[in-house]
Amino acid sequence: MDDATTIPSVSDEILALYCPVLYLHHHDAYMPVSVEWFIERAQLNYYPEGVTGSAEVHDLGDVPGGVKRLIPAGEVTQEKLLEAQTICPNPCNLSLTVGPEHYGGISGGKLAEVPIYAQVKLVVDDNSLPEAYEINYVTFYAFNGHYNLPANVPLLRTGHHVGDWEHLTVRLDAASLELQGVWYNAHRNIEGEWCPAEAVPRTPCGRILGYVAMNGHGIYPHCGTIHRLFFVANDRTSRRGPIWNPSRLVRLCGLDHGSGCAVVRSRGCSLPSTSACHSCSPRPPAHSSSFAGAGGNGVIGGNVRNTELPPGAVMAAKLQAAPAAAAQAAGSSEVDQTSLRPDSVTNPGGLRRQLKDTGPQFPLPIVVHDTSPWQRYRGYWGSIISATQQGWFLGAEPPVSRGCLRRLFLPFAPGVERLEPAKAAPASTPSAFRWLMAKVHKVFGMGICDLERPAFG
């Protein structure tokens, strides 16, 4: 590219503003933990023939090829992790694991102390022009609980393993930083769901909401039973459990992009663009940065901290005022969901202006820039590869939702790898038509861009 493209940067303020508030299931015994908490209690093992199984300590003796314990529990440090990578024949065969006494994670009363991790990606099109920002909000659990099969009847318990990385992704327009939608991820990126901006569930103070499935910890935009795998392995979410509103949001700066953002290639997206959803033009941010394409090292750096928020974001930020003491209570107490559904309207930015000043407030987290060595660890956390090595972290999210019918009856079908560019719907598209397309998207995993072609995945 000869001419640089000017785009706004994703500041810490924007990161905090879109950080989700998560409902955990009231019957889930396995709470989230911080990376540091896990490392302090873990032992480091090496699998000569590759990491396999659930990584539970009592099962290590049955692993084909055996398991070598390199560092006992209580002696592992982040520096030792990186040192082990340099001396092992295959660093990807390393695995951290903890004993069953640590599977429960942090107690509910300290939930607000467990951080959510964040990284920013700039998605560019085939011409290396900025298309969108995707912000991964990453969570970690010491243990992924079992499923009772079939259909919650405990004839067979399966699916349990040590270590569980999960995430939710917020997609913003690259030019205006307006919310396009949220990717609610479940089951290793296979069964995720795009939720358009106007349909994203929110707290009374405008924060994005997510509902975490019991034991499996996938994140959904609604609560209740999510039918999967021929109704045999359903997920369950609830609004009666503890609420996780972290006091800290950890921005991952220990990788090549530092405190900037990685540049990834677009896979297309079934979400309508902001221009297709809203007739008014967004106000441009006051501070911007120049972008000269995705060549070179695939990184742009130096986010501007004082980027002006889009109009809806300014309003939502003003609604965040609450006593500091409320942060702890919001992170661990149960809240009646009826107070989380006041009458509301949606402004052009997709952020809801609340018409009632009732219900709890959820203070924004403090954003901390972190360069800890664990981010460069390439091994496994239990039986799950490090978040920084997973496809959703290294690339753009899938272009379309799985859809409930495919989630039920085509569980092993491959997903849609890419949508070819399509013209955005005109701004004058009738609202009834947009509503219908949202329903099609929700049920079949198709969007406006998919109507000209069949979508299987």
C-alpha positions, 0 to 999 in steps of 0.5 A, a space after each residue: 500500500 502506498 497510502 497509509 490508512 488512518 484508523 482509531 486505536 483501541 485504547 485501554 478505555 475501550 477494552 474496559 468498556 466492552 469487558 463482559 460480565 459473566 454469569 456462572 452456573 449455580 451448580 458449577 463446582 469449578 470456578 475460574 482461576 488466574 494463570 499465576 494461581 494455577 502455576 503456583 499449584 501445578 507440576 510440569 510433565 513431559 509426554 514423550 509421545 504427545 499430550 493425551 488424556 485428561 491430564 489428571 494426576 491419577 491417570 498419568 500412569 496409563 498414558 501411552 509412552 509414559 509421562 516424565 515429571 520435570 518439576 514437582 508441584 510448588 516449584 514451577 515458575 514462569 521462568 522455569 517454563 520457558 527454560 524447559 522449552 529450550 531443553 525439551 525435544 518437543 516443547 509442545 509435549 509439555 503439560 502443566 497439571 494440578 491435583 484434584 484438590 485444586 479443581 474447584 478454583 477460586 471460591 465464589 467470594 473472591 471471584 472479582 479477584 480473578 482477572 479476564 485476559 484480553 488481546 486485540 487483533 486488527 482484521 484486514 481484508 484481501 487488499 490489506 485494508 482495515 476491516 474490523 477490530 476483534 477483542 478476545 476476552 479470555 478466561 481460564 479454569 483449572 478444571 473442565 467438569 464432566 458431562 452426564 450422558 445421555 441428556 444429564 442422566 449419569 449413565 456415563 461421565 465424560 468430557 472432563 479434563 484439567 485446564 480449560 481456556 475459554 473466550 468471548 470476542 467483541 468485534 468493532 468497526 475499524 473506522 468508528 470503534 462501534 460494536 458490530 457484534 459479539 462472538 460467544 464461543 463454546 467447545 473449541 471454536 466449533 459451536 460459537 455464535 455471532 450475536 449482532 450488536 442490537 441483540 447483545 444482552 446487557 446489564 442495566 449499566 450497559 455492560 455486555 453479558 455472557 452466560 457460562 455453561 456448567 462444567 464445560 464453561 462455553 459462553 452463550 448469549 442466553 440462559 437455559 438449556 442449549 441442545 447439542 449432539 442429538 440432545 445427548 450432551 446439552 449445555 446448561 446456563 443459569 442466571 442464578 449463579 455467582 456473577 463474575 465482574 473482574 476488578 482487573 482486565 489483563 492486557 496481554 503484552 508479552 507477545 510480538 505485538 507488545 501493547 499494540 495489536 496483531 494483524 490477521 487476515 479476514 475470513 469474512 463475517 455474517 454480521 451486518 456492518 455498522 453502515 448497514 445497521 445505522 443510517 447516521 454516520 458515526 463521529 470520528 475519534 479524535 485520536 487516530 493512528 496510521 496503518 500501512 497494510 498487513 505486510 511486514 511483521 503483522 503488527 501495529 503498535 502504540 495504542 493511543 490511550 486517549 482515543 475518543 469513545 464513540 457516542 454510545 460508548 460515552 453514554 455507557 461509560 457515564 453510567 459506570 459510576 458506582 462506589 468502589 466497594 460495589 466492585 467486590 460485591 458485583 463480582 461475587 453476589 447473586 443478583 435477581 435477573 429481573 433487575 437486569 432487564 429494564 426498559 431500554 433503547 438501542 442507540 446507533 452504536 449498539 450500546 443501550 441507554 437505560 431508561 430506569 436507574 434501578 438494578 446493580 451497577 457493574 464498575 469497569 475493570 482496571 486495565 493492566 498491561 502484562 508481559 509475563 513469561 507464561 504468554 510465550 509458553 507453548 505447551 499444554 495447560 492440563 490437556 488443552 494447548 495454551 490460549 496463545 497457540 490456539 487458532 482463534 487467538 492467532 486468527 480471525 473468528 469464524 465467519 458464521 455461527 454454527 446454528 442450533 440445527 447444525 449444533 444438534 444434527 451435524 456436530 462433526 461437520 466442518 465449519 465455514 472457513 471463509 465468506 467471500 466479500 459481499 455488498 453491505 445491505 443498504 441503510 434503508 433496509 426495512 427493520 422487519 427484514 433485518 429482524 427476519 435476517 437476525 432470526 435466520 442467523 440465529 437458527 441456521 447460522 446464516 447472515 445477510 451475506 449468506 443468502 446467495 450461497 448455501 452454508 454448511 458447517 
